[in-house]
């Protein structure tokens, strides 16, 4: 089965290198960026400014190859790639939920951005807590480590510069 996508825009951030950048939006709480939606898709942004948060779906464009077993950020043990949020994946797709501060035509000012500058944007979805928040009973190996995402920074283990 062949599946293909085209970028609808780019995410702009202050991060030009993977090393030292936040690994999750919780670690980029005060980092502002911009979503530049291509002009041909701008009409699709109608009414998005009424949402306080949006989920960005994007490509890890500097990720090369993948391993099915990896040593992720925040752990010294090996895990299956699908039990992690690591960028080197069979399909290098990422998601980040960010605060939407303002819309100006085809530009969205966002806060909480944790991606590299120039990241190709695939889609935007409004964040709706009733749809997107679940009471969970387990977060696997991240159970005692999830708070570390607020301070942990990326290194070069999942991509080249």
GIPECOR-V15922 format. One record per backbone hydrogen bond with DSSP energy under -0.5 kcal/mol. CO is the residue of the C=O (numbers start at 0). NH is the residue of the N-H. If there is no record, write none. Layout:
# GIPECOR-V15922
CO;NH
CO;NH
This chain:
# GIPECOR-V15922
7;37
8;120
9;11
9;35
10;117
10;118
11;33
13;15
14;116
17;20
20;153
23;26
24;27
25;28
27;30
29;31
30;111
30;112
32;109
33;11
33;35
34;36
34;107
35;9
37;40
37;41
38;41
40;43
41;44
42;45
44;47
46;49
47;50
51;99
52;126
53;55
53;97
54;124
55;95
56;121
56;122
57;93
58;60
59;62
61;159
67;80
69;71
69;78
71;74
76;71
78;69
79;82
80;83
86;88
87;66
90;92
91;59
93;57
95;55
95;97
97;53
98;100
98;110
101;108
103;106
105;36
106;103
107;34
107;109
108;100
108;101
109;32
110;98
115;118
118;10
119;58
120;7
120;8
122;56
124;54
125;127
127;130
127;131
128;132
131;133
133;135
138;141
139;142
141;144
141;145
144;147
145;148
146;149
147;150
147;151
151;22
153;19
155;158
